[in-house]
């Protein structure tokens, strides 16, 4: 196997001292936006309480408890978002779990409350207002929120199911027919996703006996010292040609240079605008990786560049690109790639946010085409933020290259 590397290494020219030393990038809000955010969170919780609590057919004590829960949620959500700045354990982990769970509950509760008001408004508009509809709809909102939260938690915490996908490739050499790639993406190792979760993913991947493993970014949410132990099982990933990684935006939030060094230390190949050429049964396959689409915001020398990633690669070998964000596809198409593997979107992670992903990304999940280029977007193997997946199940993807007919 030969390797061609076209990318520069991390440059000390960056003005961000934390970035230079491989430490997580701290994203803090100025005082005014922070308080504005807290005020908005409080107002949205007050809206939910105002619309749902009065019509509920329960004793006053239950309504008081509901109000207290809304107050607690108002406090827990910002604490959960800021928990990474708290160095003391187990307090930081406890705040992450409670705060992120509260975000998941609040998100569904708010959306359903808003939809309920639309329904009630429509009923009044058509003079079909029924006092019982007000009561029943409030109960339905709470019931649906509970179901979505419980099922969403189960879906997030269980081992991702294996999704099998055949990818037609034009002019695929016969030796590469059936070549298998296991794609893992958006695991987000953090305070809620730890070593045991990763061990199960590694065992499932190894059981598929792939030719290659691809990790398409957003592997971590936190610095190397805190999470080194928890990503260690990835060193056990086995395949014929090894494990290849591209960086995602969350690697840059978490100190990308240190993570690139750590992943290479445990035996993974990180591709930063570079490629390797694999010899498989006498046929060549180019596997390239680019830095995240937004990497230049953290280090101008790490700007994502599919063309640089494939420079010098054999012209007649199929080309596979690992690119965290689907919006790398137009540049990948121009660079002559045959397949792009991406993640980032989580498939929306839970209802109704999958309907908003197209505002930022050209593809949400699944297999797509852009001319000769096939793009596969994984829903992700873990989750970010709320431990909740509803309507967008996690996946371990087994892709098989097959000849394109016609």
DOFI-138095 format. One record per residue (C-alpha): residue number from 1; y, x, z. Coordinates in pm, 1 decimal, always signed. Layout:
! DOFI-138095
- nr_yy_xx_zz
- NUM_Y_X_Z
...
END
This chain:
! DOFI-138095
- nr_yy_xx_zz
- 1_+0.0_+0.0_+0.0
- 2_+341.3_+135.2_-92.3
- 3_+674.7_+35.8_+56.7
- 4_+1019.8_+41.8_-99.9
- 5_+1313.2_+4.6_+135.6
- 6_+1659.0_-71.9_-1.9
- 7_+1851.0_-172.7_+309.4
- 8_+2075.2_+33.4_+528.7
- 9_+1987.9_+56.6_+894.6
- 10_+2211.3_-101.7_+1160.2
- 11_+2550.1_+63.3_+1144.1
- 12_+2745.8_+172.6_+1452.5
- 13_+3057.7_+58.1_+1270.7
- 14_+3039.5_-284.8_+1432.0
- 15_+3325.7_-353.9_+1670.9
- 16_+3108.9_-567.6_+1900.1
- 17_+2997.3_-339.9_+2184.8
- 18_+2726.5_-578.3_+2296.6
- 19_+2587.9_-586.0_+1943.6
- 20_+2596.7_-206.8_+1921.7
- 21_+2380.1_-173.5_+2227.2
- 22_+2133.5_-439.0_+2117.7
- 23_+2239.7_-685.2_+2386.3
- 24_+2255.5_-1061.5_+2334.3
- 25_+2582.0_-1178.4_+2185.0
- 26_+2763.7_-1389.2_+2443.4
- 27_+2914.2_-1704.0_+2297.4
- 28_+3170.3_-1832.7_+2542.4
- 29_+3427.9_-2104.7_+2494.0
- 30_+3791.2_-2073.5_+2600.8
- 31_+3880.1_-2282.7_+2905.5
- 32_+4045.6_-2569.1_+2714.4
- 33_+3757.3_-2633.1_+2465.4
- 34_+3509.8_-2605.6_+2752.3
- 35_+3685.7_-2872.6_+2952.1
- 36_+3730.0_-3084.3_+2641.3
- 37_+3354.5_-3066.4_+2582.1
- 38_+3286.8_-3169.2_+2942.9
- 39_+3530.0_-3460.3_+2910.6
- 40_+3359.6_-3581.0_+2591.4
- 41_+3015.3_-3560.1_+2755.5
- 42_+3143.5_-3759.5_+3052.9
- 43_+3303.7_-4026.0_+2830.9
- 44_+2987.0_-4069.9_+2624.3
- 45_+2779.7_-4114.1_+2940.5
- 46_+3035.9_-4363.4_+3070.3
- 47_+3004.2_-4557.0_+2744.5
- 48_+2626.2_-4576.9_+2784.8
- 49_+2661.3_-4699.3_+3143.6
- 50_+2924.5_-4956.0_+3050.3
- 51_+2717.8_-5101.2_+2767.0
- 52_+2368.7_-5090.9_+2918.3
- 53_+2379.0_-5122.8_+3296.4
- 54_+2560.2_-5460.0_+3347.8
- 55_+2322.8_-5674.0_+3132.7
- 56_+1999.3_-5525.6_+3268.9
- 57_+1787.3_-5792.7_+3445.9
- 58_+1720.5_-5574.7_+3753.0
- 59_+1838.2_-5556.8_+4112.6
- 60_+2173.0_-5390.8_+4185.3
- 61_+2003.2_-5092.1_+4346.9
- 62_+1836.8_-5003.6_+4014.7
- 63_+2169.7_-5023.1_+3836.9
- 64_+2317.3_-4787.9_+4095.7
- 65_+2029.3_-4546.6_+4042.6
- 66_+2087.2_-4569.4_+3667.4
- 67_+2452.0_-4484.2_+3721.1
- 68_+2358.8_-4187.6_+3939.6
- 69_+2121.4_-4063.3_+3668.7
- 70_+2404.1_-4077.4_+3414.7
- 71_+2625.6_-3877.1_+3650.3
- 72_+2347.3_-3620.5_+3701.5
- 73_+2294.8_-3596.6_+3325.4
- 74_+2667.9_-3539.0_+3274.2
- 75_+2644.1_-3237.4_+3504.9
- 76_+2302.7_-3106.3_+3393.1
- 77_+2377.3_-3094.0_+3020.6
- 78_+2658.0_-2833.6_+3040.3
- 79_+2467.8_-2641.9_+3307.8
- 80_+2163.9_-2628.7_+3080.4
- 81_+2376.7_-2505.6_+2791.0
- 82_+2525.8_-2231.6_+3008.3
- 83_+2204.0_-2137.3_+3189.9
- 84_+2155.0_-1813.8_+2994.7
- 85_+2469.7_-1678.5_+3160.6
- 86_+2304.2_-1728.6_+3501.5
- 87_+2105.1_-1416.9_+3584.2
- 88_+1932.6_-1549.6_+3895.5
- 89_+1574.9_-1674.5_+3860.3
- 90_+1416.1_-1924.5_+3898.7
- 91_+1751.0_-2107.9_+3898.5
- 92_+1827.0_-2023.3_+3534.0
- 93_+1487.2_-2149.8_+3414.9
- 94_+1514.5_-2466.6_+3626.6
- 95_+1858.6_-2543.5_+3483.2
- 96_+1733.9_-2480.6_+3130.0
- 97_+1440.3_-2719.8_+3169.8
- 98_+1642.4_-2997.5_+3335.2
- 99_+1952.5_-2952.9_+3121.3
- 100_+1770.1_-2941.0_+2789.4
- 101_+1549.5_-3237.8_+2881.9
- 102_+1866.1_-3429.4_+2974.4
- 103_+2012.7_-3349.2_+2630.9
- 104_+1703.3_-3493.2_+2463.4
- 105_+1715.9_-3814.5_+2666.7
- 106_+2091.8_-3852.5_+2625.2
- 107_+2077.4_-3797.1_+2249.0
- 108_+1830.5_-4080.0_+2188.6
- 109_+1993.6_-4308.4_+2446.4
- 110_+2338.5_-4265.2_+2294.1
- 111_+2224.5_-4326.1_+1935.2
- 112_+2024.5_-4637.2_+2030.3
- 113_+2313.7_-4772.5_+2240.2
- 114_+2543.7_-4728.2_+1941.7
- 115_+2295.2_-4904.1_+1711.7
- 116_+2259.6_-5183.5_+1965.7
- 117_+2635.7_-5240.3_+1956.4
- 118_+2624.1_-5256.2_+1577.7
- 119_+2353.8_-5523.8_+1597.4
- 120_+2545.0_-5720.8_+1860.3
- 121_+2864.1_-5690.7_+1654.9
- 122_+2685.7_-5822.2_+1346.9
- 123_+2544.6_-6113.6_+1549.4
- 124_+2892.3_-6209.1_+1669.2
- 125_+3030.2_-6177.6_+1316.8
- 126_+2778.3_-6430.3_+1189.6
- 127_+2824.1_-6659.9_+1491.8
- 128_+2466.9_-6609.3_+1608.3
- 129_+2553.7_-6450.4_+1941.7
- 130_+2280.6_-6513.5_+2196.5
- 131_+2328.4_-6408.2_+2563.4
- 132_+1958.3_-6332.0_+2579.7
- 133_+1998.4_-6090.6_+2288.0
- 134_+2240.5_-5886.5_+2499.5
- 135_+1984.8_-5862.8_+2780.8
- 136_+1678.1_-5804.4_+2566.6
- 137_+1846.3_-5542.5_+2348.6
- 138_+1951.2_-5339.9_+2656.5
- 139_+1590.1_-5338.3_+2779.2
- 140_+1464.8_-5243.6_+2432.1
- 141_+1705.2_-4946.0_+2418.1
- 142_+1573.3_-4811.6_+2748.7
- 143_+1211.8_-4870.1_+2650.3
- 144_+1249.5_-4697.8_+2313.2
- 145_+1429.0_-4404.8_+2476.6
- 146_+1144.0_-4363.2_+2726.0
- 147_+879.5_-4376.7_+2449.8
- 148_+1067.4_-4128.7_+2226.9
- 149_+1120.1_-3890.6_+2520.1
- 150_+758.2_-3894.7_+2639.0
- 151_+607.8_-3865.9_+2290.9
- 152_+871.0_-3611.0_+2192.9
- 153_+787.9_-3392.9_+2493.0
- 154_+417.4_-3409.8_+2416.3
- 155_+473.6_-3322.3_+2050.0
- 156_+696.8_-3028.9_+2140.6
- 157_+467.2_-2878.3_+2401.5
- 158_+133.3_-2918.1_+2223.5
- 159_+2.0_-2651.7_+1987.6
- 160_+149.0_-2700.7_+1640.6
- 161_-93.0_-2848.4_+1390.5
- 162_-200.2_-2651.0_+1084.5
- 163_-46.4_-2773.7_+758.6
- 164_-226.0_-2669.1_+438.5
- 165_-9.1_-2625.5_+128.3
- 166_-103.3_-2512.2_-222.9
- 167_+186.6_-2335.5_-395.7
- 168_+170.1_-2319.4_-778.6
- 169_+300.4_-1984.7_-909.2
- 170_+369.3_-1922.5_-1277.5
- 171_+181.1_-1629.3_-1435.4
- 172_-15.7_-1567.8_-1116.7
- 173_-265.1_-1281.4_-1168.0
- 174_-626.6_-1398.8_-1128.2
- 175_-677.0_-1155.4_-840.3
- 176_-406.8_-1337.3_-639.7
- 177_-550.5_-1684.7_-687.7
- 178_-621.3_-1819.2_-338.7
- 179_-408.4_-1555.7_-163.1
- 180_-325.4_-1708.1_+177.0
- 181_-12.3_-1674.9_+386.7
- 182_+20.1_-1810.5_+738.9
- 183_+385.9_-1892.1_+804.4
- 184_+522.3_-1910.8_+1157.8
- 185_+887.3_-2001.7_+1202.0
- 186_+1146.6_-2100.0_+1461.0
- 187_+929.1_-2041.1_+1766.3
- 188_+1234.3_-1980.8_+1987.9
- 189_+1070.2_-1790.1_+2273.1
- 190_+1294.5_-1867.1_+2569.7
- 191_+1297.1_-2004.9_+2923.5
- 192_+1078.7_-2298.9_+2816.1
- 193_+856.0_-2125.0_+2558.9
- 194_+663.7_-1842.9_+2722.0
- 195_+363.4_-1618.2_+2676.6
- 196_+95.5_-1887.4_+2705.4
- 197_+258.6_-2087.1_+2425.5
- 198_+262.3_-1774.9_+2204.0
- 199_-98.5_-1685.1_+2285.9
- 200_-211.9_-2025.7_+2158.4
- 201_-13.8_-1985.1_+1833.9
- 202_-161.7_-1637.8_+1775.0
- 203_-517.6_-1763.1_+1832.6
- 204_-464.2_-2050.1_+1587.2
- 205_-318.8_-1816.9_+1324.0
- 206_-601.2_-1564.0_+1358.1
- 207_-859.3_-1840.3_+1320.5
- 208_-721.1_-1907.3_+970.2
- 209_-807.9_-1550.6_+861.0
- 210_-503.1_-1514.5_+632.5
- 211_-425.4_-1239.9_+384.0
- 212_-74.4_-1211.8_+529.6
- 213_+132.3_-1351.2_+817.6
- 214_+501.4_-1430.8_+763.9
- 215_+743.3_-1501.0_+1050.3
- 216_+1059.2_-1651.1_+904.3
- 217_+1315.8_-1602.4_+1179.0
- 218_+1444.0_-1755.1_+1501.5
- 219_+1159.5_-1602.5_+1695.0
- 220_+1360.6_-1555.6_+2016.1
- 221_+1642.5_-1696.4_+2226.3
- 222_+1729.2_-1420.2_+2468.4
- 223_+1735.5_-1044.2_+2511.4
- 224_+1449.4_-797.4_+2484.2
- 225_+1422.6_-716.3_+2858.1
- 226_+1378.2_-1084.5_+2948.4
- 227_+1139.8_-1180.9_+2667.4
- 228_+948.8_-863.5_+2575.0
- 229_+646.1_-971.5_+2777.9
- 230_+640.9_-1316.7_+2618.5
- 231_+647.0_-1206.1_+2254.2
- 232_+386.6_-933.7_+2318.9
- 233_+91.0_-1151.0_+2201.4
- 234_+231.0_-1132.9_+1847.3
- 235_+85.7_-781.3_+1833.8
- 236_-256.7_-952.6_+1821.8
- 237_-183.8_-1128.9_+1492.2
- 238_-446.5_-1026.9_+1238.9
- 239_-449.1_-1051.0_+860.9
- 240_-557.1_-839.8_+567.0
- 241_-209.5_-707.0_+486.1
- 242_-24.0_-737.2_+817.2
- 243_+262.6_-937.1_+966.9
- 244_+609.1_-945.8_+807.9
- 245_+928.0_-1074.7_+970.0
- 246_+1278.7_-1168.6_+859.3
- 247_+1563.6_-1222.3_+1103.4
- 248_+1717.5_-1560.8_+1178.9
- 249_+2055.8_-1652.1_+1321.4
- 250_+1916.1_-1666.8_+1674.7
- 251_+1804.8_-1305.2_+1654.5
- 252_+2170.0_-1218.9_+1599.8
- 253_+2275.1_-1432.5_+1896.1
- 254_+2017.2_-1240.6_+2101.3
- 255_+2082.5_-882.0_+1992.9
- 256_+1920.0_-828.4_+1654.0
- 257_+1907.3_-445.0_+1649.3
- 258_+1712.5_-432.4_+1975.6
- 259_+1476.3_-705.9_+1859.2
- 260_+1411.3_-536.5_+1524.2
- 261_+1322.3_-218.7_+1712.8
- 262_+1096.0_-405.7_+1955.7
- 263_+909.9_-598.0_+1685.2
- 264_+849.0_-278.4_+1493.0
- 265_+729.8_-111.5_+1813.3
- 266_+452.1_-370.5_+1857.2
- 267_+338.1_-329.5_+1497.0
- 268_+523.3_-599.8_+1300.9
- 269_+707.5_-513.5_+978.5
- 270_+1067.7_-636.8_+982.5
- 271_+1220.6_-663.1_+635.5
- 272_+1599.5_-639.7_+631.2
- 273_+1701.9_-672.1_+265.6
- 274_+1396.3_-468.4_+167.1
- 275_+1045.8_-514.6_+33.8
- 276_+689.8_-390.9_+33.8
- 277_+447.6_-391.4_-256.6
- 278_+95.1_-494.4_-164.1
- 279_-217.5_-398.5_-356.2
- 280_-453.4_-697.7_-339.8
- 281_-780.7_-667.6_-528.2
- 282_-607.0_-448.6_-786.0
- 283_-306.7_-680.7_-836.0
- 284_+41.8_-620.2_-697.8
- 285_+236.8_-865.7_-484.8
- 286_+594.9_-798.9_-375.9
- 287_+686.0_-931.1_-31.5
- 288_+1055.2_-907.8_+54.4
- 289_+1271.3_-1020.3_+343.4
- 290_+1643.7_-1074.1_+385.8
- 291_+1864.2_-1080.9_+690.6
- 292_+1989.1_-1421.6_+799.8
- 293_+2233.6_-1603.4_+573.0
- 294_+2503.3_-1559.3_+840.7
- 295_+2416.4_-1200.4_+941.7
- 296_+2741.8_-1060.9_+799.6
- 297_+2935.3_-1247.1_+1069.9
- 298_+2767.7_-1015.5_+1322.8
- 299_+2741.8_-696.8_+1116.1
- 300_+2905.1_-670.9_+770.6
- 301_+2643.4_-412.1_+669.4
- 302_+2365.1_-666.1_+723.5
- 303_+2486.3_-925.2_+471.9
- 304_+2188.6_-1119.0_+333.4
- 305_+2111.2_-992.3_-17.8
- 306_+1797.3_-1108.6_-205.6
- 307_+1887.6_-892.9_-505.1
- 308_+1901.2_-575.7_-294.0
- 309_+1579.2_-679.9_-122.5
- 310_+1387.2_-672.4_-448.9
- 311_+1559.8_-375.3_-616.9
- 312_+1303.2_-135.1_-757.1
- 313_+1010.0_-376.9_-725.9
- 314_+759.6_-404.4_-1013.6
- 315_+882.7_-645.9_-1279.5
- 316_+537.6_-793.5_-1348.3
- 317_+434.4_-858.1_-985.1
- 318_+484.9_-1202.5_-823.8
- 319_+766.1_-1196.7_-569.0
- 320_+766.6_-1368.5_-230.2
- 321_+1085.3_-1380.0_-20.7
- 322_+1113.0_-1443.2_+353.1
- 323_+1457.0_-1597.5_+409.2
- 324_+1530.3_-1785.3_+728.5
- 325_+1771.5_-2041.3_+585.2
- 326_+1685.8_-2259.9_+282.8
- 327_+2036.2_-2208.9_+143.2
- 328_+1929.6_-1858.3_+36.7
- 329_+1738.8_-2026.0_-248.9
- 330_+2002.9_-2005.0_-526.9
- 331_+2040.2_-1627.7_-471.1
- 332_+1661.6_-1590.2_-452.0
- 333_+1629.0_-1775.3_-781.5
- 334_+1884.6_-1546.5_-944.3
- 335_+1697.3_-1241.0_-810.5
- 336_+1377.7_-1353.6_-982.1
- 337_+1162.9_-1457.5_-687.0
- 338_+863.0_-1686.3_-733.5
- 339_+837.1_-1818.9_-376.6
- 340_+1078.4_-1842.0_-84.7
- 341_+953.2_-1914.7_+267.2
- 342_+1215.4_-2055.0_+504.0
- 343_+1259.8_-2241.8_+829.7
- 344_+1580.5_-2299.6_+1030.3
- 345_+1600.0_-2678.3_+990.8
- 346_+1315.6_-2774.9_+1230.0
- 347_+1283.3_-3073.2_+997.0
- 348_+1557.8_-3222.8_+1213.0
- 349_+1335.0_-3181.2_+1524.6
- 350_+1382.7_-3537.4_+1645.7
- 351_+1517.1_-3865.1_+1514.3
- 352_+1776.9_-3924.6_+1378.5
- 353_+1898.7_-3568.4_+1321.2
- 354_+1673.8_-3507.5_+1020.2
- 355_+1913.7_-3728.1_+824.2
- 356_+2203.6_-3490.9_+896.4
- 357_+2034.3_-3162.1_+797.1
- 358_+2119.6_-3210.1_+425.2
- 359_+2487.8_-3179.3_+519.3
- 360_+2423.1_-2806.0_+572.9
- 361_+2096.6_-2718.1_+399.1
- 362_+1969.2_-2804.8_+48.3
- 363_+1613.8_-2869.2_+172.5
- 364_+1492.2_-3016.2_+502.8
- 365_+1117.4_-2949.8_+495.1
- 366_+821.3_-2920.5_+262.5
- 367_+771.5_-2777.2_-86.1
- 368_+1056.8_-2783.0_-338.8
- 369_+1141.4_-2633.5_-677.4
- 370_+1446.4_-2457.2_-816.6
- 371_+1351.8_-2356.7_-1169.4
- 372_+1076.3_-2097.4_-1145.8
- 373_+1129.2_-2059.9_-769.8
- 374_+911.1_-2253.8_-526.3
- 375_+1070.5_-2303.9_-183.1
- 376_+869.6_-2398.2_+121.9
- 377_+1063.0_-2500.5_+434.0
- 378_+868.5_-2510.4_+759.4
- 379_+954.8_-2762.9_+1029.2
- 380_+905.4_-2476.5_+1274.9
- 381_+627.4_-2372.5_+1508.3
- 382_+820.0_-2418.0_+1833.6
- 383_+1145.0_-2600.7_+1913.8
- 384_+1501.7_-2524.1_+2012.8
- 385_+1689.3_-2674.2_+2305.0
- 386_+1541.0_-3006.2_+2419.1
- 387_+1159.4_-2992.5_+2454.1
- 388_+1138.0_-3283.2_+2214.0
- 389_+992.7_-3345.6_+1868.8
- 390_+994.3_-3699.5_+1738.2
- 391_+952.2_-3770.1_+1368.3
- 392_+945.1_-3399.3_+1280.6
- 393_+619.4_-3240.6_+1405.8
- 394_+590.2_-2866.3_+1451.3
- 395_+359.6_-2674.2_+1219.9
- 396_+161.0_-2359.9_+1158.0
- 397_+161.4_-2342.4_+778.5
- 398_-123.7_-2204.7_+570.2
- 399_+3.3_-2152.5_+216.1
- 400_-235.7_-2076.2_-70.0
- 401_-112.4_-1931.7_-399.0
- 402_-257.5_-2107.8_-704.3
- 403_-179.1_-2078.3_-1076.8
- 404_+94.6_-2307.8_-1207.0
- 405_-35.5_-2528.3_-1485.8
- 406_+199.4_-2625.4_-1765.3
END
